[in-house]
């Protein structure tokens, strides 16, 4: 049978009733006999046998005594949730969870850069009768999950049901390689609970996968892993203009741009580095000596600088968000233009960039026909990229953020692919539920198979 939204009513502590009360209207909808005296109710992995009586109420409602609600790990307040009968059990749910870092100090909880996104997910799920919460690695054990649910504009910490699906938004790559993360994901697999996006893909991994696809090679700037000073010097002498990017970087942080000038001097631009960095160097050796203390701390990628089309003399690129619809198909959920802040070499919003409608920007730079063709090309290229990555990267992914740009001739270039694209403001508009929240929810619902 199809799922129906059910009003779950919690009995107050003063009630002595140990029975669940179900409206006759809901009983008829579920196809239950009037003579039924008990019913198994399941939420997540928790199932309870409940004594049952029927009441006259003209809505789909179910009243649960406190001890039943606590054993099902439902929130301690009235709520509306989807319910369906399967194998003589009333299933409540589905339960969707986001795994991330949680800062909880002085009764103030915050989920970092995805805090607003989590609130949107909570509101979207509430409207659809779906349980939603946020949890951290430390809140998970084999027999219990502690998480945060959103109620009356506030996050509340409590024991929650085991999820039916988990979206991994751990931001720290170190945590993704921790024993704690391995424990949680291993237990999710053992409990047959799907989770995505499995892990970060670094820039070098992405380049290797995409460059192995012949049809994508024309859209990839030449890139190499920085492994020696000689390799750096040689590539710079050939290309004259390089970006030096950390392979695990995000939000436009720790990026250098190095140019060899006509007089054989070298010019350096950079983002988010503390300490003194000179902009002009007489020799490559001087430049390299300055950069080396930073380059030795992590792995970097050398990438040729493409002379890209600018917008009002500002760096321009395009963020295309793609979400998985089912086991095979992907779709583009949103596409925006991003222009850099003043004197910035990257367009990220975290570096002072600005979002603009993609259609409007392209029509300012090209004819309407050219702009329409470019939008189609950017969409098709993005879908080719995600299909290729999903096929060869390994693991389950439901979202990719693709950063593309175009040169003066209208040729598109692949700048970067993000497995955990920013949720700060990148696709958020005027307080509305952003397309990426709907895309994530739709894929979560597909993975739960609750509505099949």
HELIX and SHEET records of a PDB file:
HELIX    1   1 UNK A   24  UNK A   30  1                                   7    
HELIX    2   2 UNK A   66  UNK A   71  1                                   6    
HELIX    3   3 UNK A  112  UNK A  114  5                                   3    
HELIX    4   4 UNK A  115  UNK A  128  1                                  14    
HELIX    5   5 UNK A  137  UNK A  139  5                                   3    
HELIX    6   6 UNK A  173  UNK A  176  1                                   4    
HELIX    7   7 UNK A  179  UNK A  190  1                                  12    
HELIX    8   8 UNK A  203  UNK A  211  1                                   9    
HELIX    9   9 UNK A  214  UNK A  217  1                                   4    
HELIX   10  10 UNK A  229  UNK A  239  1                                  11    
HELIX   11  11 UNK A  284  UNK A  295  1                                  12    
HELIX   12  12 UNK A  349  UNK A  351  5                                   3    
HELIX   13  13 UNK A  358  UNK A  365  1                                   8    
HELIX   14  14 UNK A  368  UNK A  393  1                                  26    
HELIX   15  15 UNK A  435  UNK A  448  1                                  14    
SHEET    1   A 8 UNK A   4  UNK A  10  0                                        
SHEET    2   A 8 UNK A  61  UNK A  64  1                                        
SHEET    3   A 8 UNK A  20  UNK A  23 -1                                        
SHEET    4   A 8 UNK A  46  UNK A  55  1                                        
SHEET    5   A 8 UNK A  38  UNK A  43 -1                                        
SHEET    6   A 8 UNK A  89  UNK A  93  1                                        
SHEET    7   A 8 UNK A  79  UNK A  86 -1                                        
SHEET    8   A 8 UNK A   4  UNK A  10 -1                                        
SHEET    1   B 4 UNK A 131  UNK A 135  0                                        
SHEET    2   B 4 UNK A  95  UNK A  99  1                                        
SHEET    3   B 4 UNK A 165  UNK A 168  1                                        
SHEET    4   B 4 UNK A 194  UNK A 196  1                                        
SHEET    1   C 2 UNK A 103  UNK A 105  0                                        
SHEET    2   C 2 UNK A 108  UNK A 110 -1                                        
SHEET    1   D 2 UNK A 145  UNK A 151  0                                        
SHEET    2   D 2 UNK A 154  UNK A 160 -1                                        
SHEET    1   E 6 UNK A 223  UNK A 225  0                                        
SHEET    2   E 6 UNK A 300  UNK A 304 -1                                        
SHEET    3   E 6 UNK A 241  UNK A 246 -1                                        
SHEET    4   E 6 UNK A 256  UNK A 260 -1                                        
SHEET    5   E 6 UNK A 266  UNK A 270 -1                                        
SHEET    6   E 6 UNK A 280  UNK A 281 -1                                        
SHEET    1   F 5 UNK A 354  UNK A 357  0                                        
SHEET    2   F 5 UNK A 330  UNK A 339 -1                                        
SHEET    3   F 5 UNK A 316  UNK A 324 -1                                        
SHEET    4   F 5 UNK A 399  UNK A 406 -1                                        
SHEET    5   F 5 UNK A 412  UNK A 418 -1                                        
END                                                                             
